[in-house]
Amino acid sequence: MENPRPLPFSAFEWLLSGRYLRARRKEGFISVIAGFSFLGIMLGVATLIIVMAVMNGFRKELVGKIVGLNGHLLVQPLEQPLTDWEDVTERIGRVPGIRLAVPVVDAPALASSAHNASGVLVRGIRSDDLNKLAAIAGNIQQGSLEGFDQGQGVAIGRRLADQLSLRAGDNITLVAPDGVARSKGTMARIKPYKVAAVFSIDMSEYDSVMVFLPLAEAQAYFNRADDVSAIEIFIDGSPDRVDSFRRPVVDAAGRPVFLVDWRRRTSAFFAALQVERNVMFLILTLIVLVAALNIVSGLIMLVKDKGSDIAILRTVGASRGAIMRIFLIAGAAIGVLGTVTGLLVGMLVCLNIETIRQFLSWLTNTELFPPKLYFLSKLPAEIDFAETAAVVAMALTLSLLATLYPSWRAARLDPVDVLRYG
């Protein structure tokens, strides 16, 4: 009676695969190749996870800060100025899903102090609306927004305050680019204001240029004749839902208006971010691919070195499928261990990314990811579990595919030829 063949992936196959992975001294080169394959896959997977998480974090933080200050939709007038802005704002604010509708007056100006000067964007806004903007009201570092509408004060960003060497209570002078017509020419509009509050939203592009002025004062200063530049709209839920509010907002406005959403206002920036993200994913995937090719070369050398062992196994009854599975397990183990280790390393780094950045900055005595260049004062990381799962699946697939040819080649060895020609 014949002994039954062992089941696929039996303990015998796992035992031999483990022994082949633990190379002896004379097979040290094969062990080195296996080690580099492991490190390559681990670093590739970890780096992919970290880069994708940081890119996601950048996008989430930037979107949150941009729409936290500028709104999800911008309503601009068509045909005639927004002199009926109070009624239009009230009607739009009643649309279900709209959290806040804010009339604003936007205009460029030159801000100066006794120490310096800088170009700024002046935004006229009502005190109640400004207090409802958590991005500003929740990040006041100096002064207060109390009585903002009644006073002659302004709120400025921290970086602008640093650039002009100003603090809450100091005076800032605004110079409008279009002056007042006089008999002897045009005279620039120059007016000093008290700095009522200094805010910081940790985004240098806004902290260095934004100046908030009471709406009525901005209308008078820029000669707006009781109209506004636009109405900023803030919606509830995800910013990507903004398209569903276009028709209700137009209907509620009750007059010809032009709508611009946050994606269009920042399209160039986010398009560049998406291109960079895709390119980084492609480049880092090549690291995993190179590591997988190292598995191929390592297994081919292992098969060549173990030719006599394979022949003996075949003569004592091991099937071609068993031989193929032995080397399949050996190669896949490198890929699986490298992928799992890379996943753990990547997750660990993502959870401590800001601490690591600060440590590296201290170690190298340089400022990594400077806020003026990257717009953020902290390095964010947002782990997308679907993307992480895709990275892990890609690494495992490449590792498994890399083992197929060497394993098939081992299974095709003719034991007679191997034993005869050694």
Disulfide bonds with the S-S distance in Angstrom:
none
